[in-house]
Amino acid sequence: MLNSWVLVFITVNYSNVTAEAIGNYDNMTDCFFARETFSQTVGGNEGYFPLNTQAVCIKLDNKGKKS
């Protein structure tokens, strides 16, 4: 597999920004479904996140990654 997706949760608190990897997925669809579910876990609603937070699916290039 050359590419995968990572779900990243971002929190902004004044000038402090944090980012945390939530999970890795084989395809964009699985990552987007996980993002929607995760939004509810952190107090949002069906893909909408609370103020000062957001999550994004980022495509990774795994070329050269050793299995």
N, CA, C and O atoms as a CHARMM CRD file, in Angstrom:
* protein
*
  268
    1    1 MET  N      0.85000  -1.18400   0.00000 PROA 1      0.00000
    2    1 MET  CA     0.00000   0.00000   0.00000 PROA 1      0.00000
    3    1 MET  C      0.88800   1.23700   0.00000 PROA 1      0.00000
    4    1 MET  O      1.74300   1.39700   0.87100 PROA 1      0.00000
    5    2 LEU  N      0.68200   2.10400  -0.97400 PROA 2      0.00000
    6    2 LEU  CA     1.49800   3.30600  -1.07200 PROA 2      0.00000
    7    2 LEU  C      0.97600   4.45300  -0.22500 PROA 2      0.00000
    8    2 LEU  O      1.75800   5.26700   0.26400 PROA 2      0.00000
    9    3 ASN  N     -0.32300   4.52700  -0.04900 PROA 3      0.00000
   10    3 ASN  CA    -0.87600   5.65100   0.70000 PROA 3      0.00000
   11    3 ASN  C     -1.79700   5.15800   1.80200 PROA 3      0.00000
   12    3 ASN  O     -2.38200   4.07900   1.70600 PROA 3      0.00000
   13    4 SER  N     -1.91400   5.94800   2.83200 PROA 4      0.00000
   14    4 SER  CA    -2.89300   5.73200   3.88100 PROA 4      0.00000
   15    4 SER  C     -3.34200   7.10700   4.36400 PROA 4      0.00000
   16    4 SER  O     -2.84500   8.13100   3.89600 PROA 4      0.00000
   17    5 TRP  N     -4.26700   7.12100   5.28700 PROA 5      0.00000
   18    5 TRP  CA    -4.82600   8.36700   5.81100 PROA 5      0.00000
   19    5 TRP  C     -4.70400   8.39600   7.32100 PROA 5      0.00000
   20    5 TRP  O     -4.83700   7.36100   7.97300 PROA 5      0.00000
   21    6 VAL  N     -4.45300   9.56500   7.88300 PROA 6      0.00000
   22    6 VAL  CA    -4.39800   9.73600   9.33200 PROA 6      0.00000
   23    6 VAL  C     -5.42000  10.79900   9.72700 PROA 6      0.00000
   24    6 VAL  O     -5.53200  11.84000   9.07900 PROA 6      0.00000
   25    7 LEU  N     -6.16400  10.52200  10.80100 PROA 7      0.00000
   26    7 LEU  CA    -7.10500  11.48300  11.37100 PROA 7      0.00000
   27    7 LEU  C     -6.37200  12.26400  12.44800 PROA 7      0.00000
   28    7 LEU  O     -5.85900  11.68400  13.40500 PROA 7      0.00000
   29    8 VAL  N     -6.32500  13.59100  12.29000 PROA 8      0.00000
   30    8 VAL  CA    -5.60100  14.46200  13.21500 PROA 8      0.00000
   31    8 VAL  C     -6.59900  15.39800  13.90300 PROA 8      0.00000
   32    8 VAL  O     -7.39600  16.06500  13.24400 PROA 8      0.00000
   33    9 PHE  N     -6.54100  15.43600  15.23700 PROA 9      0.00000
   34    9 PHE  CA    -7.41300  16.30100  16.04000 PROA 9      0.00000
   35    9 PHE  C     -6.61400  17.53600  16.44800 PROA 9      0.00000
   36    9 PHE  O     -5.52800  17.42100  17.01700 PROA 9      0.00000
   37   10 ILE  N     -7.15900  18.71900  16.15400 PROA 10     0.00000
   38   10 ILE  CA    -6.48400  19.99300  16.41100 PROA 10     0.00000
   39   10 ILE  C     -7.27000  20.78600  17.44300 PROA 10     0.00000
   40   10 ILE  O     -8.49000  20.92100  17.34300 PROA 10     0.00000
   41   11 THR  N     -6.56000  21.30900  18.43600 PROA 11     0.00000
   42   11 THR  CA    -7.16100  22.14700  19.46700 PROA 11     0.00000
   43   11 THR  C     -6.40400  23.47000  19.53000 PROA 11     0.00000
   44   11 THR  O     -5.17400  23.49100  19.56200 PROA 11     0.00000
   45   12 VAL  N     -7.15100  24.57300  19.54900 PROA 12     0.00000
   46   12 VAL  CA    -6.55000  25.90200  19.64500 PROA 12     0.00000
   47   12 VAL  C     -7.03800  26.54500  20.94100 PROA 12     0.00000
   48   12 VAL  O     -8.24100  26.66400  21.17700 PROA 12     0.00000
   49   13 ASN  N     -6.08200  26.95900  21.77800 PROA 13     0.00000
   50   13 ASN  CA    -6.39400  27.59300  23.04900 PROA 13     0.00000
   51   13 ASN  C     -5.49400  28.81600  23.17200 PROA 13     0.00000
   52   13 ASN  O     -4.32900  28.70800  23.55400 PROA 13     0.00000
   53   14 TYR  N     -6.05000  29.98200  22.84300 PROA 14     0.00000
   54   14 TYR  CA    -5.28000  31.22500  22.76900 PROA 14     0.00000
   55   14 TYR  C     -4.16800  31.03300  21.75200 PROA 14     0.00000
   56   14 TYR  O     -4.45100  30.79000  20.57900 PROA 14     0.00000
   57   15 SER  N     -2.91600  31.13400  22.16800 PROA 15     0.00000
   58   15 SER  CA    -1.81900  30.98300  21.21300 PROA 15     0.00000
   59   15 SER  C     -1.25600  29.56000  21.19700 PROA 15     0.00000
   60   15 SER  O     -0.28700  29.28700  20.48800 PROA 15     0.00000
   61   16 ASN  N     -1.85200  28.66100  21.96600 PROA 16     0.00000
   62   16 ASN  CA    -1.37600  27.28600  22.03700 PROA 16     0.00000
   63   16 ASN  C     -2.17800  26.39600  21.08500 PROA 16     0.00000
   64   16 ASN  O     -3.40200  26.31000  21.18400 PROA 16     0.00000
   65   17 VAL  N     -1.47700  25.73700  20.16500 PROA 17     0.00000
   66   17 VAL  CA    -2.11900  24.83100  19.21800 PROA 17     0.00000
   67   17 VAL  C     -1.55500  23.43800  19.44100 PROA 17     0.00000
   68   17 VAL  O     -0.34000  23.24900  19.48300 PROA 17     0.00000
   69   18 THR  N     -2.45000  22.46300  19.58400 PROA 18     0.00000
   70   18 THR  CA    -2.00600  21.07600  19.72200 PROA 18     0.00000
   71   18 THR  C     -2.63400  20.23400  18.61800 PROA 18     0.00000
   72   18 THR  O     -3.73900  20.51500  18.15200 PROA 18     0.00000
   73   19 ALA  N     -1.92500  19.22300  18.22000 PROA 19     0.00000
   74   19 ALA  CA    -2.42100  18.28600  17.21900 PROA 19     0.00000
   75   19 ALA  C     -2.10700  16.87400  17.69800 PROA 19     0.00000
   76   19 ALA  O     -1.01400  16.59800  18.19200 PROA 19     0.00000
   77   20 GLU  N     -3.08000  15.99400  17.54400 PROA 20     0.00000
   78   20 GLU  CA    -2.93200  14.61900  18.01900 PROA 20     0.00000
   79   20 GLU  C     -3.44700  13.65900  16.95100 PROA 20     0.00000
   80   20 GLU  O     -4.55200  13.83000  16.43700 PROA 20     0.00000
   81   21 ALA  N     -2.65100  12.65900  16.62200 PROA 21     0.00000
   82   21 ALA  CA    -3.09600  11.63300  15.68200 PROA 21     0.00000
   83   21 ALA  C     -4.09500  10.72700  16.39300 PROA 21     0.00000
   84   21 ALA  O     -3.80000  10.18400  17.45800 PROA 21     0.00000
   85   22 ILE  N     -5.26900  10.56500  15.80700 PROA 22     0.00000
   86   22 ILE  CA    -6.33500   9.75800  16.40200 PROA 22     0.00000
   87   22 ILE  C     -6.33400   8.34100  15.84400 PROA 22     0.00000
   88   22 ILE  O     -6.58400   7.38600  16.58000 PROA 22     0.00000
   89   23 GLY  N     -6.05700   8.19600  14.56400 PROA 23     0.00000
   90   23 GLY  CA    -6.04300   6.86500  13.97400 PROA 23     0.00000
   91   23 GLY  C     -5.54300   6.87900  12.54900 PROA 23     0.00000
   92   23 GLY  O     -5.48000   7.93000  11.91000 PROA 23     0.00000
   93   24 ASN  N     -5.18300   5.69600  12.04700 PROA 24     0.00000
   94   24 ASN  CA    -4.73000   5.52300  10.67300 PROA 24     0.00000
   95   24 ASN  C     -5.72800   4.65900   9.92200 PROA 24     0.00000
   96   24 ASN  O     -6.30300   3.72400  10.47800 PROA 24     0.00000
   97   25 TYR  N     -5.92900   4.98700   8.64000 PROA 25     0.00000
   98   25 TYR  CA    -6.96400   4.31700   7.84200 PROA 25     0.00000
   99   25 TYR  C     -6.42000   4.00100   6.45500 PROA 25     0.00000
  100   25 TYR  O     -5.54000   4.69400   5.94500 PROA 25     0.00000
  101   26 ASP  N     -6.95100   2.95600   5.86100 PROA 26     0.00000
  102   26 ASP  CA    -6.49800   2.51400   4.54500 PROA 26     0.00000
  103   26 ASP  C     -7.03200   3.37800   3.41000 PROA 26     0.00000
  104   26 ASP  O     -6.45700   3.39400   2.32200 PROA 26     0.00000
  105   27 ASN  N     -8.13200   4.10000   3.65300 PROA 27     0.00000
  106   27 ASN  CA    -8.71900   4.90700   2.58400 PROA 27     0.00000
  107   27 ASN  C     -9.42200   6.12800   3.16500 PROA 27     0.00000
  108   27 ASN  O     -9.69600   6.19900   4.36300 PROA 27     0.00000
  109   28 MET  N     -9.70600   7.08500   2.28800 PROA 28     0.00000
  110   28 MET  CA   -10.31400   8.34800   2.69300 PROA 28     0.00000
  111   28 MET  C    -11.70200   8.14300   3.30600 PROA 28     0.00000
  112   28 MET  O    -12.04900   8.80600   4.28400 PROA 28     0.00000
  113   29 THR  N    -12.48700   7.24000   2.74500 PROA 29     0.00000
  114   29 THR  CA   -13.84000   7.01500   3.23100 PROA 29     0.00000
  115   29 THR  C    -13.84100   6.57000   4.68600 PROA 29     0.00000
  116   29 THR  O    -14.61500   7.08300   5.49500 PROA 29     0.00000
  117   30 ASP  N    -12.97500   5.61500   5.02300 PROA 30     0.00000
  118   30 ASP  CA   -12.89500   5.14500   6.41000 PROA 30     0.00000
  119   30 ASP  C    -12.45800   6.26000   7.34600 PROA 30     0.00000
  120   30 ASP  O    -12.96000   6.36000   8.46600 PROA 30     0.00000
  121   31 CYS  N    -11.53400   7.09400   6.90500 PROA 31     0.00000
  122   31 CYS  CA   -11.07100   8.21100   7.73100 PROA 31     0.00000
  123   31 CYS  C    -12.20200   9.21100   7.96200 PROA 31     0.00000
  124   31 CYS  O    -12.38300   9.69900   9.07800 PROA 31     0.00000
  125   32 PHE  N    -12.96200   9.51700   6.91200 PROA 32     0.00000
  126   32 PHE  CA   -14.06600  10.47500   7.06000 PROA 32     0.00000
  127   32 PHE  C    -15.15500   9.94800   7.98900 PROA 32     0.00000
  128   32 PHE  O    -15.71600  10.70700   8.77900 PROA 32     0.00000
  129   33 PHE  N    -15.45900   8.65600   7.90000 PROA 33     0.00000
  130   33 PHE  CA   -16.44600   8.08000   8.81600 PROA 33     0.00000
  131   33 PHE  C    -15.93600   8.14900  10.25900 PROA 33     0.00000
  132   33 PHE  O    -16.70100   8.45000  11.17500 PROA 33     0.00000
  133   34 ALA  N    -14.65700   7.87400  10.45600 PROA 34     0.00000
  134   34 ALA  CA   -14.06700   7.96500  11.79400 PROA 34     0.00000
  135   34 ALA  C    -14.10500   9.39700  12.30900 PROA 34     0.00000
  136   34 ALA  O    -14.34200   9.62300  13.49600 PROA 34     0.00000
  137   35 ARG  N    -13.87400  10.37100  11.42400 PROA 35     0.00000
  138   35 ARG  CA   -13.92500  11.78900  11.81100 PROA 35     0.00000
  139   35 ARG  C    -15.30700  12.15900  12.31100 PROA 35     0.00000
  140   35 ARG  O    -15.44600  12.84900  13.32100 PROA 35     0.00000
  141   36 GLU  N    -16.33700  11.69700  11.60100 PROA 36     0.00000
  142   36 GLU  CA   -17.70700  11.99700  12.00000 PROA 36     0.00000
  143   36 GLU  C    -18.02000  11.39700  13.37000 PROA 36     0.00000
  144   36 GLU  O    -18.60400  12.06600  14.22300 PROA 36     0.00000
  145   37 THR  N    -17.64200  10.16600  13.57900 PROA 37     0.00000
  146   37 THR  CA   -17.85500   9.50900  14.87900 PROA 37     0.00000
  147   37 THR  C    -17.07400  10.22100  15.97700 PROA 37     0.00000
  148   37 THR  O    -17.59300  10.44200  17.07200 PROA 37     0.00000
  149   38 PHE  N    -15.82600  10.58000  15.68200 PROA 38     0.00000
  150   38 PHE  CA   -14.98700  11.25400  16.67700 PROA 38     0.00000
  151   38 PHE  C    -15.55900  12.60200  17.07300 PROA 38     0.00000
  152   38 PHE  O    -15.42200  13.01200  18.22600 PROA 38     0.00000
  153   39 SER  N    -16.19700  13.30200  16.14400 PROA 39     0.00000
  154   39 SER  CA   -16.78500  14.60600  16.47600 PROA 39     0.00000
  155   39 SER  C    -17.80300  14.47000  17.60800 PROA 39     0.00000
  156   39 SER  O    -17.89600  15.34500  18.46900 PROA 39     0.00000
  157   40 GLN  N    -18.55200  13.39500  17.60900 PROA 40     0.00000
  158   40 GLN  CA   -19.53400  13.15600  18.67200 PROA 40     0.00000
  159   40 GLN  C    -18.84200  12.79900  19.98000 PROA 40     0.00000
  160   40 GLN  O    -19.33600  13.14300  21.05400 PROA 40     0.00000
  161   41 THR  N    -17.71200  12.11800  19.90300 PROA 41     0.00000
  162   41 THR  CA   -16.94700  11.73500  21.09400 PROA 41     0.00000
  163   41 THR  C    -16.44800  12.95400  21.85800 PROA 41     0.00000
  164   41 THR  O    -16.39100  12.93800  23.08700 PROA 41     0.00000
  165   42 VAL  N    -16.08500  14.02000  21.12900 PROA 42     0.00000
  166   42 VAL  CA   -15.54000  15.21700  21.78600 PROA 42     0.00000
  167   42 VAL  C    -16.59300  16.28900  22.02500 PROA 42     0.00000
  168   42 VAL  O    -16.25200  17.42700  22.34600 PROA 42     0.00000
  169   43 GLY  N    -17.86800  15.94300  21.87300 PROA 43     0.00000
  170   43 GLY  CA   -18.94400  16.87000  22.21200 PROA 43     0.00000
  171   43 GLY  C    -19.54700  17.61600  21.04900 PROA 43     0.00000
  172   43 GLY  O    -20.34500  18.53300  21.24700 PROA 43     0.00000
  173   44 GLY  N    -19.18200  17.24100  19.83800 PROA 44     0.00000
  174   44 GLY  CA   -19.75900  17.86800  18.65500 PROA 44     0.00000
  175   44 GLY  C    -20.96500  17.07700  18.16700 PROA 44     0.00000
  176   44 GLY  O    -21.57200  16.31500  18.92000 PROA 44     0.00000
  177   45 ASN  N    -21.30100  17.27000  16.89800 PROA 45     0.00000
  178   45 ASN  CA   -22.47900  16.60800  16.35800 PROA 45     0.00000
  179   45 ASN  C    -22.27900  16.28000  14.88400 PROA 45     0.00000
  180   45 ASN  O    -22.19900  17.18600  14.05500 PROA 45     0.00000
  181   46 GLU  N    -22.20000  15.02200  14.55600 PROA 46     0.00000
  182   46 GLU  CA   -22.15600  14.51800  13.17500 PROA 46     0.00000
  183   46 GLU  C    -21.22300  15.30800  12.26200 PROA 46     0.00000
  184   46 GLU  O    -21.66300  15.88700  11.26900 PROA 46     0.00000
  185   47 GLY  N    -19.95700  15.33000  12.59200 PROA 47     0.00000
  186   47 GLY  CA   -18.97200  16.00100  11.75300 PROA 47     0.00000
  187   47 GLY  C    -18.70300  17.44100  12.11200 PROA 47     0.00000
  188   47 GLY  O    -17.77400  18.04600  11.57600 PROA 47     0.00000
  189   48 TYR  N    -19.49600  18.00700  13.00900 PROA 48     0.00000
  190   48 TYR  CA   -19.27000  19.37400  13.47700 PROA 48     0.00000
  191   48 TYR  C    -18.57600  19.30800  14.82900 PROA 48     0.00000
  192   48 TYR  O    -18.98000  18.55000  15.71100 PROA 48     0.00000
  193   49 PHE  N    -17.54300  20.09800  14.98000 PROA 49     0.00000
  194   49 PHE  CA   -16.73000  20.05300  16.19400 PROA 49     0.00000
  195   49 PHE  C    -16.99900  21.25800  17.08400 PROA 49     0.00000
  196   49 PHE  O    -17.40400  22.31500  16.60200 PROA 49     0.00000
  197   50 PRO  N    -16.77100  21.09300  18.39800 PROA 50     0.00000
  198   50 PRO  CA   -16.93100  22.22000  19.31300 PROA 50     0.00000
  199   50 PRO  C    -15.97400  23.36600  18.94000 PROA 50     0.00000
  200   50 PRO  O    -14.97700  23.15600  18.25000 PROA 50     0.00000
  201   51 LEU  N    -16.29300  24.55400  19.40100 PROA 51     0.00000
  202   51 LEU  CA   -15.42500  25.71000  19.17100 PROA 51     0.00000
  203   51 LEU  C    -13.99100  25.39500  19.58100 PROA 51     0.00000
  204   51 LEU  O    -13.75500  24.64000  20.52400 PROA 51     0.00000
  205   52 ASN  N    -13.06500  25.96600  18.88400 PROA 52     0.00000
  206   52 ASN  CA   -11.62600  25.82600  19.14100 PROA 52     0.00000
  207   52 ASN  C    -11.07400  24.44500  18.80200 PROA 52     0.00000
  208   52 ASN  O     -9.93100  24.14800  19.14700 PROA 52     0.00000
  209   53 THR  N    -11.84800  23.59900  18.14200 PROA 53     0.00000
  210   53 THR  CA   -11.36300  22.27400  17.76500 PROA 53     0.00000
  211   53 THR  C    -11.74300  21.96200  16.32300 PROA 53     0.00000
  212   53 THR  O    -12.67300  22.54400  15.76500 PROA 53     0.00000
  213   54 GLN  N    -11.00500  21.03500  15.73900 PROA 54     0.00000
  214   54 GLN  CA   -11.29400  20.54600  14.40400 PROA 54     0.00000
  215   54 GLN  C    -10.50900  19.25500  14.20600 PROA 54     0.00000
  216   54 GLN  O     -9.50300  19.01800  14.87500 PROA 54     0.00000
  217   55 ALA  N    -10.96900  18.44100  13.30100 PROA 55     0.00000
  218   55 ALA  CA   -10.23000  17.23100  12.93200 PROA 55     0.00000
  219   55 ALA  C    -10.16200  17.17100  11.41300 PROA 55     0.00000
  220   55 ALA  O    -11.11000  17.53600  10.71800 PROA 55     0.00000
  221   56 VAL  N     -9.03700  16.70800  10.91900 PROA 56     0.00000
  222   56 VAL  CA    -8.83700  16.61400   9.48100 PROA 56     0.00000
  223   56 VAL  C     -8.24300  15.25100   9.13200 PROA 56     0.00000
  224   56 VAL  O     -7.49700  14.65600   9.91000 PROA 56     0.00000
  225   57 CYS  N     -8.59700  14.78200   7.94700 PROA 57     0.00000
  226   57 CYS  CA    -8.00100  13.57100   7.40300 PROA 57     0.00000
  227   57 CYS  C     -6.89100  14.00200   6.45300 PROA 57     0.00000
  228   57 CYS  O     -7.11600  14.78500   5.53000 PROA 57     0.00000
  229   58 ILE  N     -5.69600  13.48300   6.68800 PROA 58     0.00000
  230   58 ILE  CA    -4.53400  13.85500   5.88500 PROA 58     0.00000
  231   58 ILE  C     -3.99400  12.61000   5.19500 PROA 58     0.00000
  232   58 ILE  O     -3.75700  11.57800   5.82200 PROA 58     0.00000
  233   59 LYS  N     -3.80700  12.73800   3.89100 PROA 59     0.00000
  234   59 LYS  CA    -3.27500  11.62900   3.11000 PROA 59     0.00000
  235   59 LYS  C     -1.75800  11.54100   3.33000 PROA 59     0.00000
  236   59 LYS  O     -1.04700  12.54300   3.24900 PROA 59     0.00000
  237   60 LEU  N     -1.28200  10.33200   3.60600 PROA 60     0.00000
  238   60 LEU  CA     0.13700  10.09100   3.83300 PROA 60     0.00000
  239   60 LEU  C      0.75500   9.39700   2.62900 PROA 60     0.00000
  240   60 LEU  O      0.11400   8.58100   1.96600 PROA 60     0.00000
  241   61 ASP  N      1.98300   9.72900   2.36500 PROA 61     0.00000
  242   61 ASP  CA     2.77000   9.03700   1.35300 PROA 61     0.00000
  243   61 ASP  C      3.65300   8.03500   2.07900 PROA 61     0.00000
  244   61 ASP  O      4.58400   8.41900   2.78600 PROA 61     0.00000
  245   62 ASN  N      3.36800   6.77700   1.90900 PROA 62     0.00000
  246   62 ASN  CA     4.10800   5.73400   2.61200 PROA 62     0.00000
  247   62 ASN  C      5.17600   5.09600   1.74300 PROA 62     0.00000
  248   62 ASN  O      5.66300   4.01500   2.07200 PROA 62     0.00000
  249   63 LYS  N      5.55200   5.73400   0.64500 PROA 63     0.00000
  250   63 LYS  CA     6.61800   5.18500  -0.19600 PROA 63     0.00000
  251   63 LYS  C      7.89100   5.04100   0.63600 PROA 63     0.00000
  252   63 LYS  O      8.30000   5.96100   1.34400 PROA 63     0.00000
  253   64 GLY  N      8.47900   3.91000   0.53600 PROA 64     0.00000
  254   64 GLY  CA     9.72000   3.68700   1.28500 PROA 64     0.00000
  255   64 GLY  C      9.50000   3.19900   2.70300 PROA 64     0.00000
  256   64 GLY  O     10.46200   2.84000   3.38400 PROA 64     0.00000
  257   65 LYS  N      8.24900   3.17600   3.17000 PROA 65     0.00000
  258   65 LYS  CA     7.96900   2.69200   4.51000 PROA 65     0.00000
  259   65 LYS  C      8.16100   1.18100   4.53700 PROA 65     0.00000
  260   65 LYS  O      7.65000   0.46300   3.67700 PROA 65     0.00000
  261   66 LYS  N      8.88800   0.71900   5.51300 PROA 66     0.00000
  262   66 LYS  CA     9.12800  -0.71700   5.64000 PROA 66     0.00000
  263   66 LYS  C      8.00700  -1.35700   6.41600 PROA 66     0.00000
  264   66 LYS  O      7.63500  -0.87900   7.48700 PROA 66     0.00000
  265   67 SER  N      7.46200  -2.43600   5.88700 PROA 67     0.00000
  266   67 SER  CA     6.34300  -3.12900   6.54600 PROA 67     0.00000
  267   67 SER  C      6.85000  -4.02600   7.63100 PROA 67     0.00000
  268   67 SER  O      6.06100  -4.69300   8.30000 PROA 67     0.00000
